[in-house]
Amino acid sequence: MSEHLVEAVNVTKAFGDNVVLQGVDLTVDPGEVVCLLGPSGSGKTTFLRLINQMEILTGGRIWVGGELIGVEERNGRLYVRKDRDIARQRSRIGMVFQRFNLFPHKTALQNITEAPIQVKRMPKPTARKAALDLLDRVGLADRADYYPAQLSGGQQQRVAIARALAMQPELMLFDEPTSALDPELVGEVLAVMRDLAKDGTTMIVVTHEMGFAREVSDRVVFMDGGVVVEEGTPEQVLLKPTQERTRTFLSRVK
Ligand code: ADP
């Protein structure tokens, strides 16, 4: 048990012989915004996918809200959780991907109400009202009845964020949410994420947007080669990095 919202201890993950995470420790407290930075292939996405149980870890433990993810401990032994249990745990976490993954044949509104109605059994009018509020929050109140193909990439990504929020998650995971967007659309998505951060949403954000990391995150974690190389406040990590690998990375992306 822990008082952190997320606590990862000595997490390892291998795909066959490829050891992608080699003992990652990370905590996230309620209300914190943590940016994960690092070169491509350093294991950032895999780490998010482990938290959301889209992958199964090879070793170590992850707790979310004090509850072990994926396995449960009984009489000192670990057991794989039942599917229903895993679905319940996943419903506490919202995830936004690089690609927007909206249902193409559903409107923006229907995309947002789908999970609350199907998974949470929310009454349709309640789900609809909540979805309209969320669309307003991401600046798309007038796009409720548009289909994804009728929306720009930035608008689709904002719908995807609203869709994740509709499940009222305790934690939001963002996996390079702006990297598939045309440059002129990046700002509108980052603005929504900035608002969420300001409202106290707990977020883990994998990003290459250094400006966002610097301004919005409470903590920056730099990963390389499957380990956390350095972490601290944005100022510590981005302006006064102590590790050579962090300095090399920063000199390339700045
Ligand atoms: P990052 O997000 O930092 O770019 P990733 O977590 O996406 O890093 O990838 C880390 C490594 O894991 C890469 O070498 C990648 O090829 C490998 N990897 C990721 N997912 C899989 C998978 N499903 N099967 C096999 N290898 C994978």
Residues whose N, C-alpha, C, O or C-beta is under 5 A from the ligand:
A	BS01	ADP	F15 V20 P39 S40 G41 S42 G43 K44 T45 T46
